[in-house]
Amino acid sequence: PVIAGEKVAGYGSVAWLQLQAETVTESEGVVKEVYRLNTAGGNPPPTCKGQLAAIEVQYAAEYWFYA
């Protein structure tokens, strides 16, 4: 299978991520889990040397929310 960001120029892709709520109430609309998947790009350069005062690092990802 093709891996998202596999051939993206730059410094690599940010890691996939799973976040879970520490406490969950029974309230409607409470998010229990968030996943960041299929990332492409997003890692900054290893050093600021030669960079402008402010840099932008573009990335793309899918975010999944579970309530």
All heavy atoms as TSV, in Angstrom:
chain	resi	resn	atom	element	x	y	z
A	1	PRO	N	N	0.823	-1.198	0.000
A	1	PRO	CA	C	0.000	0.000	0.000
A	1	PRO	C	C	0.865	1.259	0.000
A	1	PRO	O	O	1.997	1.228	0.451
A	1	PRO	CB	C	-0.796	-0.115	1.284
A	1	PRO	CG	C	0.002	-1.027	2.151
A	1	PRO	CD	C	0.737	-1.942	1.224
A	2	VAL	N	N	0.320	2.319	-0.501
A	2	VAL	CA	C	1.021	3.606	-0.514
A	2	VAL	C	C	0.895	4.237	0.862
A	2	VAL	O	O	-0.181	4.262	1.452
A	2	VAL	CB	C	0.416	4.534	-1.587
A	2	VAL	CG1	C	1.068	5.891	-1.526
A	2	VAL	CG2	C	0.572	3.923	-2.961
A	3	ILE	N	N	1.996	4.751	1.382
A	3	ILE	CA	C	1.998	5.414	2.682
A	3	ILE	C	C	1.927	6.912	2.450
A	3	ILE	O	O	2.716	7.457	1.677
A	3	ILE	CB	C	3.262	5.048	3.480
A	3	ILE	CG1	C	3.292	3.552	3.745
A	3	ILE	CG2	C	3.337	5.851	4.772
A	3	ILE	CD1	C	4.575	3.056	4.341
A	4	ALA	N	N	0.989	7.583	3.105
A	4	ALA	CA	C	0.837	9.029	2.954
A	4	ALA	C	C	2.128	9.724	3.337
A	4	ALA	O	O	2.718	9.430	4.366
A	4	ALA	CB	C	-0.304	9.535	3.825
A	5	GLY	N	N	2.567	10.657	2.506
A	5	GLY	CA	C	3.771	11.415	2.797
A	5	GLY	C	C	5.060	10.696	2.490
A	5	GLY	O	O	6.138	11.210	2.743
A	6	GLU	N	N	4.981	9.526	1.923
A	6	GLU	CA	C	6.171	8.714	1.669
A	6	GLU	C	C	7.187	9.436	0.784
A	6	GLU	O	O	8.377	9.332	0.973
A	6	GLU	CB	C	5.742	7.395	1.039
A	6	GLU	CG	C	6.855	6.409	0.853
A	6	GLU	CD	C	6.329	5.092	0.315
A	6	GLU	OE1	O	5.865	5.080	-0.840
A	6	GLU	OE2	O	6.359	4.103	1.051
A	7	LYS	N	N	6.703	10.186	-0.197
A	7	LYS	CA	C	7.612	10.845	-1.126
A	7	LYS	C	C	7.513	12.367	-1.037
A	7	LYS	O	O	7.817	13.075	-1.974
A	7	LYS	CB	C	7.312	10.375	-2.543
A	7	LYS	CG	C	7.453	8.868	-2.679
A	7	LYS	CD	C	7.696	8.442	-4.085
A	7	LYS	CE	C	7.695	6.946	-4.165
A	7	LYS	NZ	N	8.949	6.326	-4.032
A	8	VAL	N	N	7.101	12.887	0.116
A	8	VAL	CA	C	6.979	14.324	0.321
A	8	VAL	C	C	8.363	14.908	0.551
A	8	VAL	O	O	9.122	14.409	1.385
A	8	VAL	CB	C	6.067	14.632	1.534
A	8	VAL	CG1	C	6.069	16.119	1.844
A	8	VAL	CG2	C	4.663	14.141	1.264
A	9	ALA	N	N	8.686	15.974	-0.195
A	9	ALA	CA	C	9.968	16.643	-0.004
A	9	ALA	C	C	9.940	17.391	1.322
A	9	ALA	O	O	8.912	17.907	1.734
A	9	ALA	CB	C	10.214	17.612	-1.154
A	10	GLY	N	N	11.052	17.434	2.024
A	10	GLY	CA	C	11.102	18.160	3.289
A	10	GLY	C	C	11.747	17.319	4.371
A	10	GLY	O	O	12.672	16.574	4.109
A	11	TYR	N	N	11.227	17.435	5.571
A	11	TYR	CA	C	11.860	16.816	6.726
A	11	TYR	C	C	11.042	15.675	7.312
A	11	TYR	O	O	11.227	15.290	8.447
A	11	TYR	CB	C	12.133	17.892	7.779
A	11	TYR	CG	C	12.986	18.998	7.224
A	11	TYR	CD1	C	12.423	20.203	6.848
A	11	TYR	CD2	C	14.349	18.816	7.024
A	11	TYR	CE1	C	13.197	21.212	6.310
A	11	TYR	CE2	C	15.138	19.816	6.485
A	11	TYR	CZ	C	14.556	21.020	6.121
A	11	TYR	OH	O	15.324	21.998	5.587
A	12	GLY	N	N	10.125	15.155	6.551
A	12	GLY	CA	C	9.354	14.013	7.012
A	12	GLY	C	C	7.987	14.388	7.547
A	12	GLY	O	O	7.637	15.556	7.633
A	13	SER	N	N	7.241	13.386	7.898
A	13	SER	CA	C	5.870	13.579	8.341
A	13	SER	C	C	5.761	13.515	9.859
A	13	SER	O	O	6.475	12.747	10.511
A	13	SER	CB	C	4.970	12.495	7.744
A	13	SER	OG	O	4.970	12.589	6.337
A	14	VAL	N	N	4.857	14.318	10.409
A	14	VAL	CA	C	4.591	14.240	11.838
A	14	VAL	C	C	3.983	12.876	12.142
A	14	VAL	O	O	3.353	12.252	11.287
A	14	VAL	CB	C	3.666	15.375	12.327
A	14	VAL	CG1	C	4.363	16.712	12.234
A	14	VAL	CG2	C	2.357	15.408	11.584
A	15	ALA	N	N	4.175	12.427	13.329
A	15	ALA	CA	C	3.715	11.093	13.729
A	15	ALA	C	C	2.194	11.028	13.814
A	15	ALA	O	O	1.527	12.022	14.072
A	15	ALA	CB	C	4.313	10.731	15.085
A	16	TRP	N	N	1.677	9.825	13.593
A	16	TRP	CA	C	0.261	9.578	13.862
A	16	TRP	C	C	0.080	9.718	15.362
A	16	TRP	O	O	1.011	9.546	16.148
A	16	TRP	CB	C	-0.131	8.199	13.383
A	16	TRP	CG	C	-0.146	8.046	11.885
A	16	TRP	CD1	C	0.448	8.869	10.963
A	16	TRP	CD2	C	-0.765	7.014	11.131
A	16	TRP	NE1	N	0.235	8.407	9.696
A	16	TRP	CE2	C	-0.515	7.256	9.776
A	16	TRP	CE3	C	-1.497	5.896	11.477
A	16	TRP	CZ2	C	-0.979	6.446	8.765
A	16	TRP	CZ3	C	-1.974	5.074	10.475
A	16	TRP	CH2	C	-1.712	5.352	9.128
A	17	LEU	N	N	-1.149	10.045	15.780
A	17	LEU	CA	C	-1.380	10.368	17.182
A	17	LEU	C	C	-2.748	9.889	17.622
A	17	LEU	O	O	-3.713	9.968	16.855
A	17	LEU	CB	C	-1.292	11.890	17.350
A	17	LEU	CG	C	-1.549	12.490	18.728
A	17	LEU	CD1	C	-0.424	12.111	19.685
A	17	LEU	CD2	C	-1.665	14.000	18.619
A	18	GLN	N	N	-2.839	9.396	18.851
A	18	GLN	CA	C	-4.118	9.045	19.465
A	18	GLN	C	C	-4.191	9.763	20.808
A	18	GLN	O	O	-3.274	9.657	21.630
A	18	GLN	CB	C	-4.243	7.546	19.702
A	18	GLN	CG	C	-5.519	7.183	20.431
A	18	GLN	CD	C	-5.545	5.742	20.922
A	18	GLN	OE1	O	-4.516	5.078	20.960
A	18	GLN	NE2	N	-6.705	5.283	21.310
A	19	LEU	N	N	-5.275	10.510	21.028
A	19	LEU	CA	C	-5.509	11.177	22.297
A	19	LEU	C	C	-6.793	10.632	22.902
A	19	LEU	O	O	-7.781	10.442	22.192
A	19	LEU	CB	C	-5.662	12.694	22.087
A	19	LEU	CG	C	-4.478	13.409	21.449
A	19	LEU	CD1	C	-4.832	14.859	21.151
A	19	LEU	CD2	C	-3.269	13.339	22.361
A	20	GLN	N	N	-6.771	10.380	24.204
A	20	GLN	CA	C	-7.961	9.890	24.897
A	20	GLN	C	C	-8.281	10.826	26.047
A	20	GLN	O	O	-7.373	11.301	26.739
A	20	GLN	CB	C	-7.736	8.479	25.441
A	20	GLN	CG	C	-7.566	7.439	24.374
A	20	GLN	CD	C	-7.390	6.044	24.959
A	20	GLN	OE1	O	-6.879	5.876	26.049
A	20	GLN	NE2	N	-7.822	5.054	24.210
A	21	ALA	N	N	-9.580	11.070	26.264
A	21	ALA	CA	C	-10.015	11.890	27.383
A	21	ALA	C	C	-9.689	11.185	28.693
A	21	ALA	O	O	-9.813	9.965	28.797
A	21	ALA	CB	C	-11.514	12.153	27.280
A	22	GLU	N	N	-9.261	11.949	29.696
A	22	GLU	CA	C	-8.982	11.356	30.999
A	22	GLU	C	C	-10.269	11.059	31.749
A	22	GLU	O	O	-10.359	10.058	32.436
A	22	GLU	CB	C	-8.095	12.290	31.812
A	22	GLU	CG	C	-6.680	12.352	31.272
A	22	GLU	CD	C	-5.771	13.170	32.170
A	22	GLU	OE1	O	-6.108	13.382	33.344
A	22	GLU	OE2	O	-4.727	13.600	31.682
A	23	THR	N	N	-11.231	11.950	31.627
A	23	THR	CA	C	-12.539	11.718	32.234
A	23	THR	C	C	-13.595	11.955	31.174
A	23	THR	O	O	-13.478	12.858	30.357
A	23	THR	CB	C	-12.794	12.665	33.423
A	23	THR	OG1	O	-12.704	14.011	32.964
A	23	THR	CG2	C	-11.793	12.433	34.536
A	24	VAL	N	N	-14.613	11.133	31.184
A	24	VAL	CA	C	-15.691	11.242	30.211
A	24	VAL	C	C	-16.997	11.330	30.976
A	24	VAL	O	O	-17.287	10.482	31.812
A	24	VAL	CB	C	-15.708	10.034	29.257
A	24	VAL	CG1	C	-16.880	10.123	28.302
A	24	VAL	CG2	C	-14.398	9.936	28.501
A	25	THR	N	N	-17.761	12.378	30.692
A	25	THR	CA	C	-19.080	12.498	31.309
A	25	THR	C	C	-20.112	11.999	30.317
A	25	THR	O	O	-19.818	11.743	29.154
A	25	THR	CB	C	-19.388	13.962	31.672
A	25	THR	OG1	O	-19.456	14.725	30.474
A	25	THR	CG2	C	-18.311	14.534	32.589
A	26	GLU	N	N	-21.325	11.891	30.767
A	26	GLU	CA	C	-22.393	11.422	29.898
A	26	GLU	C	C	-23.001	12.551	29.066
A	26	GLU	O	O	-24.006	12.373	28.407
A	26	GLU	CB	C	-23.474	10.740	30.741
A	26	GLU	CG	C	-22.986	9.478	31.424
A	26	GLU	CD	C	-22.476	8.428	30.449
A	26	GLU	OE1	O	-23.089	8.224	29.383
A	26	GLU	OE2	O	-21.444	7.803	30.754
A	27	SER	N	N	-22.399	13.728	29.088
A	27	SER	CA	C	-22.918	14.867	28.328
A	27	SER	C	C	-22.863	14.584	26.837
A	27	SER	O	O	-21.910	13.999	26.332
A	27	SER	CB	C	-22.098	16.124	28.620
A	27	SER	OG	O	-22.160	16.439	29.971
A	28	GLU	N	N	-23.859	15.021	26.139
A	28	GLU	CA	C	-23.906	14.840	24.687
A	28	GLU	C	C	-22.825	15.697	24.034
A	28	GLU	O	O	-22.613	16.841	24.401
A	28	GLU	CB	C	-25.277	15.266	24.160
A	28	GLU	CG	C	-25.457	14.977	22.687
A	28	GLU	CD	C	-26.855	15.318	22.205
A	28	GLU	OE1	O	-27.781	15.340	23.016
A	28	GLU	OE2	O	-26.971	15.564	21.003
A	29	GLY	N	N	-22.143	15.140	23.066
A	29	GLY	CA	C	-21.142	15.891	22.317
A	29	GLY	C	C	-19.746	15.860	22.901
A	29	GLY	O	O	-18.866	16.536	22.411
A	30	VAL	N	N	-19.519	15.102	23.946
A	30	VAL	CA	C	-18.188	15.017	24.539
A	30	VAL	C	C	-17.307	14.128	23.663
A	30	VAL	O	O	-17.687	13.018	23.317
A	30	VAL	CB	C	-18.249	14.440	25.972
A	30	VAL	CG1	C	-16.850	14.208	26.521
A	30	VAL	CG2	C	-19.033	15.359	26.877
A	31	VAL	N	N	-16.133	14.618	23.320
A	31	VAL	CA	C	-15.201	13.840	22.509
A	31	VAL	C	C	-14.391	12.935	23.440
A	31	VAL	O	O	-13.761	13.406	24.370
A	31	VAL	CB	C	-14.271	14.759	21.686
A	31	VAL	CG1	C	-13.219	13.954	20.953
A	31	VAL	CG2	C	-15.082	15.602	20.721
A	32	LYS	N	N	-14.414	11.642	23.155
A	32	LYS	CA	C	-13.687	10.674	23.978
A	32	LYS	C	C	-12.311	10.360	23.421
A	32	LYS	O	O	-11.378	10.098	24.166
A	32	LYS	CB	C	-14.494	9.385	24.099
A	32	LYS	CG	C	-15.803	9.566	24.832
A	32	LYS	CD	C	-16.581	8.267	24.863
A	32	LYS	CE	C	-17.941	8.467	25.517
A	32	LYS	NZ	N	-18.746	7.253	25.472
A	33	GLU	N	N	-12.190	10.359	22.083
A	33	GLU	CA	C	-10.910	10.057	21.445
A	33	GLU	C	C	-10.731	10.907	20.199
A	33	GLU	O	O	-11.705	11.228	19.510
A	33	GLU	CB	C	-10.839	8.589	21.016
A	33	GLU	CG	C	-10.739	7.599	22.148
A	33	GLU	CD	C	-10.605	6.187	21.618
A	33	GLU	OE1	O	-11.620	5.647	21.153
A	33	GLU	OE2	O	-9.484	5.660	21.670
A	34	VAL	N	N	-9.474	11.251	19.908
A	34	VAL	CA	C	-9.113	11.952	18.680
A	34	VAL	C	C	-7.919	11.228	18.082
A	34	VAL	O	O	-6.971	10.879	18.790
A	34	VAL	CB	C	-8.729	13.428	18.944
A	34	VAL	CG1	C	-8.286	14.115	17.658
A	34	VAL	CG2	C	-9.867	14.184	19.602
A	35	TYR	N	N	-7.979	10.974	16.789
A	35	TYR	CA	C	-6.870	10.348	16.066
A	35	TYR	C	C	-6.384	11.289	14.976
A	35	TYR	O	O	-7.184	11.905	14.284
A	35	TYR	CB	C	-7.330	9.051	15.391
A	35	TYR	CG	C	-7.668	7.940	16.344
A	35	TYR	CD1	C	-8.929	7.852	16.917
A	35	TYR	CD2	C	-6.726	6.972	16.639
A	35	TYR	CE1	C	-9.246	6.821	17.790
A	35	TYR	CE2	C	-7.032	5.937	17.511
A	35	TYR	CZ	C	-8.298	5.870	18.082
A	35	TYR	OH	O	-8.605	4.851	18.936
A	36	ARG	N	N	-5.051	11.423	14.825
A	36	ARG	CA	C	-4.448	12.122	13.686
A	36	ARG	C	C	-3.767	11.035	12.859
A	36	ARG	O	O	-2.833	10.377	13.306
A	36	ARG	CB	C	-3.418	13.143	14.155
A	36	ARG	CG	C	-2.733	13.860	12.983
A	36	ARG	CD	C	-1.720	14.878	13.439
A	36	ARG	NE	N	-0.617	14.238	14.147
A	36	ARG	CZ	C	0.164	14.868	15.011
A	36	ARG	NH1	N	-0.032	16.124	15.312
A	36	ARG	NH2	N	1.145	14.216	15.605
A	37	LEU	N	N	-4.258	10.835	11.619
A	37	LEU	CA	C	-3.797	9.739	10.772
A	37	LEU	C	C	-3.392	10.249	9.391
A	37	LEU	O	O	-3.740	11.353	8.990
A	37	LEU	CB	C	-4.917	8.709	10.606
A	37	LEU	CG	C	-5.519	8.144	11.885
A	37	LEU	CD1	C	-6.790	7.391	11.571
A	37	LEU	CD2	C	-4.523	7.249	12.572
A	38	ASN	N	N	-2.723	9.397	8.648
A	38	ASN	CA	C	-2.360	9.659	7.247
A	38	ASN	C	C	-1.706	11.024	7.083
A	38	ASN	O	O	-2.089	11.827	6.256
A	38	ASN	CB	C	-3.590	9.526	6.345
A	38	ASN	CG	C	-4.183	8.141	6.411
A	38	ASN	OD1	O	-3.458	7.159	6.472
A	38	ASN	ND2	N	-5.490	8.053	6.406
A	39	THR	N	N	-0.691	11.276	7.892
A	39	THR	CA	C	-0.008	12.564	7.865
A	39	THR	C	C	0.969	12.644	6.692
A	39	THR	O	O	1.526	11.642	6.251
A	39	THR	CB	C	0.755	12.802	9.179
A	39	THR	OG1	O	1.708	11.755	9.357
A	39	THR	CG2	C	-0.187	12.855	10.365
A	40	ALA	N	N	1.156	13.856	6.212
A	40	ALA	CA	C	2.123	14.127	5.144
A	40	ALA	C	C	2.760	15.471	5.428
A	40	ALA	O	O	2.073	16.487	5.509
A	40	ALA	CB	C	1.436	14.132	3.785
A	41	GLY	N	N	4.082	15.487	5.632
A	41	GLY	CA	C	4.771	16.728	5.955
A	41	GLY	C	C	4.602	17.072	7.428
A	41	GLY	O	O	4.106	16.284	8.217
A	42	GLY	N	N	5.024	18.281	7.804
A	42	GLY	CA	C	4.785	18.780	9.148
A	42	GLY	C	C	5.970	18.838	10.072
A	42	GLY	O	O	5.926	19.528	11.083
A	43	ASN	N	N	7.050	18.132	9.782
A	43	ASN	CA	C	8.222	18.224	10.649
A	43	ASN	C	C	9.038	19.458	10.285
A	43	ASN	O	O	9.268	19.729	9.107
A	43	ASN	CB	C	9.096	16.978	10.539
A	43	ASN	CG	C	8.619	15.868	11.436
A	43	ASN	OD1	O	7.967	16.105	12.439
A	43	ASN	ND2	N	8.941	14.648	11.083
A	44	PRO	N	N	9.497	20.208	11.281
A	44	PRO	CA	C	10.302	21.407	11.010
A	44	PRO	C	C	11.727	21.036	10.605
A	44	PRO	O	O	12.159	19.897	10.820
A	44	PRO	CB	C	10.294	22.135	12.352
A	44	PRO	CG	C	10.174	21.032	13.352
A	44	PRO	CD	C	9.287	19.998	12.699
A	45	PRO	N	N	12.463	21.993	10.049
A	45	PRO	CA	C	13.876	21.729	9.747
A	45	PRO	C	C	14.626	21.397	11.039
A	45	PRO	O	O	14.216	21.817	12.125
A	45	PRO	CB	C	14.385	23.053	9.164
A	45	PRO	CG	C	13.216	23.929	8.989
A	45	PRO	CD	C	12.064	23.345	9.709
A	46	PRO	N	N	15.717	20.653	10.956
A	46	PRO	CA	C	16.445	20.264	12.161
A	46	PRO	C	C	17.127	21.426	12.878
A	46	PRO	O	O	17.465	21.321	14.050
A	46	PRO	CB	C	17.478	19.253	11.648
A	46	PRO	CG	C	17.603	19.530	10.195
A	46	PRO	CD	C	16.286	20.076	9.751
A	47	THR	N	N	17.326	22.542	12.191
A	47	THR	CA	C	17.975	23.717	12.787
A	47	THR	C	C	17.369	24.987	12.193
A	47	THR	O	O	16.795	24.952	11.104
A	47	THR	CB	C	19.493	23.689	12.539
A	47	THR	OG1	O	20.081	24.870	13.101
A	47	THR	CG2	C	19.837	23.639	11.066
A	48	CYS	N	N	17.508	26.079	12.914
A	48	CYS	CA	C	17.012	27.377	12.428
A	48	CYS	C	C	18.049	28.083	11.559
A	48	CYS	O	O	17.756	29.122	10.972
A	48	CYS	CB	C	16.651	28.274	13.608
A	48	CYS	SG	S	15.253	27.666	14.549
A	49	LYS	N	N	19.242	27.527	11.473
A	49	LYS	CA	C	20.321	28.140	10.702
A	49	LYS	C	C	19.900	28.311	9.249
A	49	LYS	O	O	19.435	27.376	8.604
A	49	LYS	CB	C	21.582	27.271	10.773
A	49	LYS	CG	C	22.787	27.907	10.114
A	49	LYS	CD	C	24.016	27.052	10.292
A	49	LYS	CE	C	25.210	27.729	9.642
A	49	LYS	NZ	N	26.428	26.949	9.817
A	50	GLY	N	N	20.020	29.550	8.744
A	50	GLY	CA	C	19.679	29.833	7.362
A	50	GLY	C	C	18.192	30.056	7.121
A	50	GLY	O	O	17.774	30.288	5.997
A	51	GLN	N	N	17.367	29.985	8.167
A	51	GLN	CA	C	15.928	30.174	8.027
A	51	GLN	C	C	15.563	31.634	8.293
A	51	GLN	O	O	16.306	32.366	8.937
A	51	GLN	CB	C	15.164	29.275	9.016
A	51	GLN	CG	C	15.432	27.817	8.863
A	51	GLN	CD	C	14.867	27.258	7.569
A	51	GLN	OE1	O	13.871	27.725	7.050
A	51	GLN	NE2	N	15.525	26.240	7.042
A	52	LEU	N	N	14.397	32.035	7.824
A	52	LEU	CA	C	13.860	33.352	8.140
A	52	LEU	C	C	13.458	33.377	9.610
A	52	LEU	O	O	13.422	32.350	10.277
A	52	LEU	CB	C	12.650	33.647	7.261
A	52	LEU	CG	C	12.907	33.664	5.744
A	52	LEU	CD1	C	11.603	33.830	4.986
A	52	LEU	CD2	C	13.880	34.790	5.405
A	53	ALA	N	N	13.129	34.574	10.116
A	53	ALA	CA	C	12.735	34.706	11.525
A	53	ALA	C	C	11.496	33.873	11.836
A	53	ALA	O	O	11.346	33.341	12.926
A	53	ALA	CB	C	12.488	36.171	11.865
A	54	ALA	N	N	10.588	33.776	10.873
A	54	ALA	CA	C	9.397	32.952	11.046
A	54	ALA	C	C	9.312	31.988	9.867
A	54	ALA	O	O	9.515	32.385	8.722
A	54	ALA	CB	C	8.151	33.827	11.109
A	55	ILE	N	N	9.045	30.733	10.157
A	55	ILE	CA	C	8.910	29.764	9.081
A	55	ILE	C	C	7.538	29.107	9.172
A	55	ILE	O	O	6.907	29.091	10.227
A	55	ILE	CB	C	10.008	28.670	9.128
A	55	ILE	CG1	C	9.905	27.852	10.431
A	55	ILE	CG2	C	11.387	29.271	8.968
A	55	ILE	CD1	C	10.753	26.616	10.427
A	56	GLU	N	N	7.075	28.575	8.075
A	56	GLU	CA	C	5.844	27.808	8.029
A	56	GLU	C	C	6.177	26.401	7.578
A	56	GLU	O	O	6.981	26.210	6.669
A	56	GLU	CB	C	4.853	28.422	7.038
A	56	GLU	CG	C	4.315	29.769	7.462
A	56	GLU	CD	C	3.290	30.311	6.482
A	56	GLU	OE1	O	2.833	29.555	5.591
A	56	GLU	OE2	O	2.947	31.489	6.613
A	57	VAL	N	N	5.583	25.432	8.232
A	57	VAL	CA	C	5.781	24.031	7.871
A	57	VAL	C	C	4.410	23.466	7.530
A	57	VAL	O	O	3.566	23.311	8.406
A	57	VAL	CB	C	6.438	23.233	9.008
A	57	VAL	CG1	C	6.626	21.781	8.600
A	57	VAL	CG2	C	7.767	23.863	9.404
A	58	GLN	N	N	4.183	23.200	6.282
A	58	GLN	CA	C	2.879	22.710	5.848
A	58	GLN	C	C	2.758	21.207	6.096
A	58	GLN	O	O	3.748	20.477	6.049
A	58	GLN	CB	C	2.670	23.006	4.367
A	58	GLN	CG	C	2.624	24.487	4.064
A	58	GLN	CD	C	2.338	24.752	2.593
A	58	GLN	OE1	O	2.203	23.847	1.801
A	58	GLN	NE2	N	2.237	26.017	2.250
A	59	TYR	N	N	1.533	20.792	6.380
A	59	TYR	CA	C	1.265	19.365	6.509
A	59	TYR	C	C	-0.204	19.106	6.218
A	59	TYR	O	O	-1.025	20.018	6.206
A	59	TYR	CB	C	1.648	18.840	7.891
A	59	TYR	CG	C	0.612	19.044	8.973
A	59	TYR	CD1	C	-0.178	17.981	9.390
A	59	TYR	CD2	C	0.434	20.273	9.585
A	59	TYR	CE1	C	-1.124	18.146	10.388
A	59	TYR	CE2	C	-0.502	20.454	10.577
A	59	TYR	CZ	C	-1.285	19.388	10.981
A	59	TYR	OH	O	-2.214	19.563	11.965
A	60	ALA	N	N	-0.489	17.862	5.979
A	60	ALA	CA	C	-1.873	17.430	5.782
A	60	ALA	C	C	-2.082	16.195	6.648
A	60	ALA	O	O	-1.148	15.429	6.897
A	60	ALA	CB	C	-2.124	17.093	4.313
A	61	ALA	N	N	-3.293	16.026	7.125
A	61	ALA	CA	C	-3.621	14.865	7.954
A	61	ALA	C	C	-5.122	14.670	7.978
A	61	ALA	O	O	-5.882	15.585	7.683
A	61	ALA	CB	C	-3.103	15.056	9.377
A	62	GLU	N	N	-5.518	13.468	8.340
A	62	GLU	CA	C	-6.924	13.186	8.619
A	62	GLU	C	C	-7.085	13.198	10.131
A	62	GLU	O	O	-6.254	12.661	10.858
A	62	GLU	CB	C	-7.321	11.800	8.117
A	62	GLU	CG	C	-7.409	11.687	6.625
A	62	GLU	CD	C	-7.847	10.288	6.191
A	62	GLU	OE1	O	-8.560	9.594	6.967
A	62	GLU	OE2	O	-7.459	9.893	5.098
A	63	TYR	N	N	-8.162	13.809	10.604
A	63	TYR	CA	C	-8.484	13.797	12.028
A	63	TYR	C	C	-9.804	13.075	12.208
A	63	TYR	O	O	-10.779	13.386	11.541
A	63	TYR	CB	C	-8.583	15.222	12.580
A	63	TYR	CG	C	-7.229	15.873	12.752
A	63	TYR	CD1	C	-6.645	16.574	11.706
A	63	TYR	CD2	C	-6.546	15.758	13.940
A	63	TYR	CE1	C	-5.398	17.167	11.852
A	63	TYR	CE2	C	-5.305	16.341	14.101
A	63	TYR	CZ	C	-4.727	17.033	13.068
A	63	TYR	OH	O	-3.512	17.618	13.215
A	64	TRP	N	N	-9.837	12.101	13.105
A	64	TRP	CA	C	-11.042	11.344	13.415
A	64	TRP	C	C	-11.412	11.659	14.856
A	64	TRP	O	O	-10.580	11.590	15.759
A	64	TRP	CB	C	-10.818	9.847	13.278
A	64	TRP	CG	C	-10.463	9.375	11.903
A	64	TRP	CD1	C	-10.377	10.105	10.750
A	64	TRP	CD2	C	-10.135	8.049	11.514
A	64	TRP	NE1	N	-10.028	9.317	9.690
A	64	TRP	CE2	C	-9.868	8.042	10.130
A	64	TRP	CE3	C	-10.041	6.850	12.208
A	64	TRP	CZ2	C	-9.517	6.895	9.432
A	64	TRP	CZ3	C	-9.677	5.715	11.528
A	64	TRP	CH2	C	-9.440	5.740	10.147
A	65	PHE	N	N	-12.681	12.002	15.078
A	65	PHE	CA	C	-13.192	12.333	16.413
A	65	PHE	C	C	-14.251	11.318	16.796
A	65	PHE	O	O	-15.164	11.037	16.018
A	65	PHE	CB	C	-13.798	13.743	16.413
A	65	PHE	CG	C	-12.795	14.813	16.081
A	65	PHE	CD1	C	-12.566	15.184	14.759
A	65	PHE	CD2	C	-12.091	15.453	17.078
A	65	PHE	CE1	C	-11.649	16.165	14.450
A	65	PHE	CE2	C	-11.170	16.438	16.767
A	65	PHE	CZ	C	-10.936	16.794	15.450
A	66	TYR	N	N	-14.151	10.770	18.005
A	66	TYR	CA	C	-15.124	9.801	18.507
A	66	TYR	C	C	-15.718	10.308	19.808
A	66	TYR	O	O	-14.991	10.708	20.709
A	66	TYR	CB	C	-14.460	8.437	18.759
A	66	TYR	CG	C	-14.056	7.749	17.492
A	66	TYR	CD1	C	-12.783	7.927	16.951
A	66	TYR	CD2	C	-14.943	6.930	16.822
A	66	TYR	CE1	C	-12.416	7.294	15.777
A	66	TYR	CE2	C	-14.591	6.286	15.635
A	66	TYR	CZ	C	-13.323	6.493	15.122
A	66	TYR	OH	O	-12.962	5.862	13.962
A	67	ALA	N	N	-17.035	10.302	19.850
A	67	ALA	CA	C	-17.733	10.740	21.061
A	67	ALA	C	C	-18.392	9.549	21.740
A	67	ALA	O	O	-18.597	8.514	21.178
A	67	ALA	CB	C	-18.786	11.790	20.712
